[in-house]
Amino acid sequence: MGKIAFVFPGQGAQAVGMGKDAYDASPAARAVFERADSALGFALSRIIFEGPEDELRQTENTQPALLTVSAALLELIAGRVRPDYVAGHSLGEYSALVAAGVLSFEDAVRAVRLRGEFMEAAVPGGQGAMAAVLGAEREALRSLCEAVSAETGLVVLANVNCPGQIVVSGTAEGVRAVAERGKEAGAKRVIPLEVSGPFHSPLMQPAADRLEQVLAELTMRDAEVPVIANVTAEPVTSAEEIRGLLKRQVTAPVLWEDTVTRLVGLGVDTFVEIGSGSVLTGLIRKTDKSVTVHTVNSLAALDAALAELAP
């Protein structure tokens, strides 16, 4: 019998109205949204369900909003399917930590609200950028980033998402230079991303330092199931180790392709993406076509997944 991994999406998966069907139909899911509103002291659920999109897209709102939707859907599947491992993409790692019993939902939602604020404030608007590079080899792109960093401006690998899809992050000049020279690394296309900062780059160090203070005060328990960390793509259960990795995660690349490969190597043949959208489902399938992926982003999708997963 193969193993199951629960995985959770990060920033970019948000959509106005996400989670509303679960909120309307399930008292357990509704309670999660109410707990988020109470923990934060404002009506986050209103922003999630009604928008406007510009408000939801603000990093300090996006992060707790996505966590809340993932946690609400997790509430509906967790008692019926038990994962062997959990992982999340960037912000999604906090949802994974809630699933693994490391963080309480309330502590997690407050922490990611602050994480979003710190990331937003770390670099003045317009000075940083990110872009998706399609078709390049990882090492060739890393070499190009090193050359551009030395000549033009800092730029690094930020998200290693799947074969042929890597996001770079750094100074606006550095990212622009990588876009112009992408063919040197085998890139077929380079797509600028609409983001508010150069996430997962050393330019986020001020945010990492501020987040460290928040993390130091959080109650963390050892994980009930192993979490595959973004920073190392290795399983971790120690609360103190996780605390350190969450600080490093702000400035380090998200090794998502490596995470999927590691999980498959650990015996996982079934992935369940829990939360808004289906971004991770696509990335997982591009990384390993042999695995089964269920996308739980609505009540109907939950029912379909449970029909195959629940004993």
N, C-alpha and C positions, 0 to 999 in steps of 0.2 A: 504494500500500500504506500503510495507516494505521500509526501508531506504538503502542507498548505501554508502559504504565506499571505498575510493581510498586508496590503500596501496602500499608502495614503498620498493623495496629490498635494502639490504645493501651489505657490502663487502663479497665476495665469489660468487656473482652472475655474475661477469664479464666474458666476452669472447671476444677474438679478432674478430672484424667484427660486433659486436653488434650495432644495430641502422643504419646500412649501407643502408638497403632497404628504410627506412624512409628518410634518407639523400638524396638518389638518386631520390626519387619520389615526395618528398614534399618540396616546397620552404620554408614553415613555419618551418618544422623540420630542414632543412639545415641551416636556420638562427640561430637556437639555437646553433648548433655546431660552427658556425662562431662567435657567441657572446662569447662562451666559450674560443675559441682561442684568441680572442681579449682581453677578461678580464684577461687571464692568461699570455698573452704575448708570447705564444709558441703554436705550432700546436698539441694540445691535440687530435684533431680529427684524426691526422695521427696515433698516438699511438693506439687510439680506433679501427681504421679500419685495420691497418697493423701490429700492434704489434711492436716488438716481444712480446710474452706472458710475458717474464720475466720483461719487461719494464712496461707493463700494470699492472702487479701484484704488483709493488712497491706501497706501501700504499698511497704515496702522489700523484700518478697518478690514482690509482684505484678509490679513493673517488670522485674526480671531474669527472672522466669518467662515473661512474655509475649515478651520479647526472645529467650529461648532457643527457645521453640516456633517463632517466626517464622524464626529462623536455621536450625533443623533442617529445616523445610519448604523454605526457600530453598535449602538444600544440595541438595535433590532436584530442584529445577526449574531452578536457575541455569545448569547446564551445557547445558540443552536449549532454553531460551528466554532470549533476551537482551533486557532492557528498554531503551527509549530514555530513560526518565526514572524516577525513584523518588521516593516521598514517604511520610510516615508521620504518623499523627495523634498529636500530643503525644509521649508515650513512643515511639510507633512511628517517630518520626523517627530514633531511634538504630538501629533495625533497618534503615531505609533507608540510613543511613550505612555500616552493615556491608555491605549489598548493593552500595553504590557504591565500596567499597574505601577509604573515608575512615578508618574505625576497624577495628582488629582485633576479632574477636568477644570475646576475653578482656578487652580494655580497655573495650569497650562494656558488658559484663555487670557489671564492677566499678563502672563509672561510674554506671550506672542503679541499682545497689544503693544507692550513696551518695546519688544524687539522691532516691530514695525516702525514705531516712532524713532528709535535710535538709528535704524537703517536709512530712514527718510532724511534724517538730519545730518548724517555722517559726511556727505559730500554736497557742496552747493549745486543747485540745479544747473544742468547744462555742462557741467565739468566731467561727468562720467557717462558711460554708455555701455550697452551690451548688444551683441549681434549673434544670430544663429548661423553657423557655418555648416553647409551641407556638402557631403561628399569627400571631405578631407580625411586623411589618415591622422590619428591622434598625435603620433610623435612628430610628423612633419608639421602639423599645426603648432605644436608646442615650440618647435624650433623657430618657426616664423614669429611667434609671439615674443620669444626671447630676443630675436633680432630687432623687431619693432620696438620693444621696450628699451633697448639700448640706444636706438637711433631717434625715436620719435616721442614715445610716451608709453607708460606702463600699460600692458595688456596681458591677460592670462587666460588659461582655460578655466571656465567657471562651472559648467555643467557638462559632464560627459554622459550624454543621454542614451545613446544607442549607436551601433555602427553607422557612421555617416552623418551623425547629427551631434555637433558639439557647440556649446554656447561660449563665446569669449566675453570678457568683461574688463573694464579698465578706464583709462582716460578717454575722453571723446576723440582726441587726436590718435591715440593708439588703436582704438577700435576701427576708426576710419581707415587707418593705414593697413590694417589686416584685411579689411573689406576690399581695398584697392589691390592688394597683393595676394589675395586668397588663392589664386591659381597656382602660386608657387608651392602651396601645400596640397594641391589637388582639389581645391574647392570648386564645386559646380555652381553654387549660389551662396551669397552672404546676405542675410536678411536682418536689417536693424530691428531691434525690439523696442516696443513702447514700454519702457520701465523708468522708474524715478531715480535710479541710481545704479552704480557699478557693483551689483551684488556678487558675493563670493569672490571678491578680489581683495588684495591687501589694503585697498583704499577704504575698506569697511572696518579697519582696525578701531577707529573711535567708537563704532557701534559695538564691536566685540568687547571692548574694555568696559563700556557702560553696562552691557548685558551681563558681564561677569559678576557685577554687584548684585543684580537681580537673581541670578542663578545661585549665588552663595546663600541666599536667604530662603530658597525653596526647599521644601521637604521632598526628598527623593528616596524612593525605595528601590532595592534591587529588582531587576526585571523578572516577571513571572515566566515569560518566554523570551528567548534571545532577540535582541534588536540588532539589525544590520546597520551599522553607523555609516552615514554619508561620507565622512572624512576618510575612513579606512576600508569600507566595504567588508568589514569583518564583524562577526557576532560579538555582542557585549551584553553583560547582565549587571555589572557593578555600577551602583548609583554614582559613586564618586568618579569613576571613569567616564560615565555618560555626561556628568556635569562639565568635565573638562572638554569633552568632544563637542558639546553644544556651543561653547565659546569658539573653538577652532572652526566650527562649521560656518560661521559668519564670513570668514575670510578665505576659507579653503574651498576647493572644487567639490561639487556634488558628484560622487562616483556612481552614477545610477546604473550604467551598463555593467560595471564591475559588481554592483550589488545584485543585479539579476543573475549574472553568471555565478556568483558565489552561492546564491540561494539554490540554483539548479544543482550545483556541485554538492550541496548539503542534502540533496534528495527531494527538493521541492519540485513538484510537477503541476501544481495548481496554485495560481495567484488570484486573489480577490481584491480588486481595487475598490476602496470604500470612500466615497465622497463625490464632489461635483465633477462633472465632465468624464472624459475617458482618455486623458492624455497618457497616463502610465500604461494603460492597456495597449495602446499603439506602440509605445517604446519597448514594452516587454516582448511583444510579438516580433518586432524587428530585431530584437536581440537573440531570441531563441524560439523558433517556430514549433518546437516539439511540445511546448507546455500549453496547458489550458488556462485561459484567463476569463474570469467573470468580472463584469463591471457592475458595481452596486451604487448607482447614482440616483435611484428613485425607488418607490415602493414596488412598482412592477418589475424592475430589474432585480430587486431583492427577492421577490417571490420566485422568479425564474432561476436565480442562483441557488436558492434554498432547495428547489425541486431536485437539483442535481447533487447538492452538497450534503444536505441534512440527512442523517440516517433514517 
